[in-house]
Amino acid sequence: MQIQRSTLLRQGRVDPEHQPSSDRPSTTKSMRITLQDLALDSLYVVHPGEHTFALDTAITAIALPALIDLLRPQASPASIAGS
């Protein structure tokens, strides 16, 4: 569900009536347009949940903790031995 930013904000605060009811992401028209316009093979959506799952054949919802683990530098055996 896409909501315009102006709809979400009321007097500088998030309007609770318009907050999405779920943290689970879903595919949107803009995601499909982005895939097509940029000729992407895949698209990743980062979300605050704990599980990574496919939203579509080319769209994956990746949990923030999983992304952090992927980006965290792995210690090499040589650097461990030198400690």
PLY file of the C-alpha trace (Angstrom):
ply
format ascii 1.0
element vertex 83
property float x
property float y
property float z
element edge 82
property int vertex1
property int vertex2
end_header
0.00 0.00 0.00
1.43 3.36 -1.00
0.39 6.51 0.82
1.47 10.00 -0.09
3.77 11.63 2.48
1.37 14.55 2.87
-1.38 12.10 3.87
0.79 10.54 6.57
1.81 13.79 8.19
-0.63 15.89 10.16
0.80 18.87 11.98
4.30 17.37 11.82
3.27 13.99 13.27
2.49 10.67 11.70
-1.24 10.16 11.44
-1.97 6.74 13.02
-5.03 6.29 10.81
-2.81 6.03 7.76
-0.01 3.85 9.07
0.26 0.50 7.31
-1.22 -2.27 9.46
1.63 -4.68 8.77
5.40 -4.59 8.70
5.29 -7.18 5.93
6.12 -5.47 2.63
4.20 -6.16 -0.54
4.87 -5.46 -4.18
3.81 -2.13 -5.60
3.29 -0.74 -9.06
6.37 1.47 -8.62
8.54 -1.59 -7.91
7.42 -3.24 -11.13
7.97 -0.02 -13.10
11.46 0.32 -11.59
12.33 -3.27 -12.55
11.19 -2.63 -16.11
12.54 0.90 -16.63
15.99 0.12 -15.22
16.08 -3.38 -16.77
16.91 -4.92 -13.39
17.22 -8.64 -12.86
16.19 -8.31 -9.23
15.00 -5.83 -6.64
15.48 -6.02 -2.87
13.19 -4.39 -0.32
14.68 -3.98 3.17
12.16 -4.40 5.98
12.36 -4.42 9.80
11.14 -8.01 10.22
13.18 -11.12 10.94
12.59 -13.18 7.79
13.74 -12.85 4.20
11.24 -14.02 1.60
10.29 -13.70 -2.07
7.60 -11.15 -2.90
7.72 -12.06 -6.57
10.05 -13.92 -8.92
12.31 -10.85 -9.17
11.51 -9.05 -5.88
12.89 -10.16 -2.51
12.05 -8.74 0.91
15.22 -8.91 2.98
15.15 -8.51 6.74
17.35 -5.71 8.07
19.29 -8.05 10.42
20.03 -10.34 7.44
21.27 -7.39 5.38
23.54 -6.27 8.23
24.98 -9.79 8.42
25.61 -9.78 4.67
27.36 -6.42 4.80
29.40 -7.07 7.94
33.03 -7.73 7.00
34.04 -11.30 7.61
37.21 -11.79 9.62
39.88 -13.60 7.63
41.80 -16.46 9.28
45.01 -14.37 9.04
43.47 -11.45 10.95
42.18 -13.80 13.66
45.60 -15.44 14.05
47.27 -12.04 14.40
44.99 -10.97 17.28
0 1
1 2
2 3
3 4
4 5
5 6
6 7
7 8
8 9
9 10
10 11
11 12
12 13
13 14
14 15
15 16
16 17
17 18
18 19
19 20
20 21
21 22
22 23
23 24
24 25
25 26
26 27
27 28
28 29
29 30
30 31
31 32
32 33
33 34
34 35
35 36
36 37
37 38
38 39
39 40
40 41
41 42
42 43
43 44
44 45
45 46
46 47
47 48
48 49
49 50
50 51
51 52
52 53
53 54
54 55
55 56
56 57
57 58
58 59
59 60
60 61
61 62
62 63
63 64
64 65
65 66
66 67
67 68
68 69
69 70
70 71
71 72
72 73
73 74
74 75
75 76
76 77
77 78
78 79
79 80
80 81
81 82
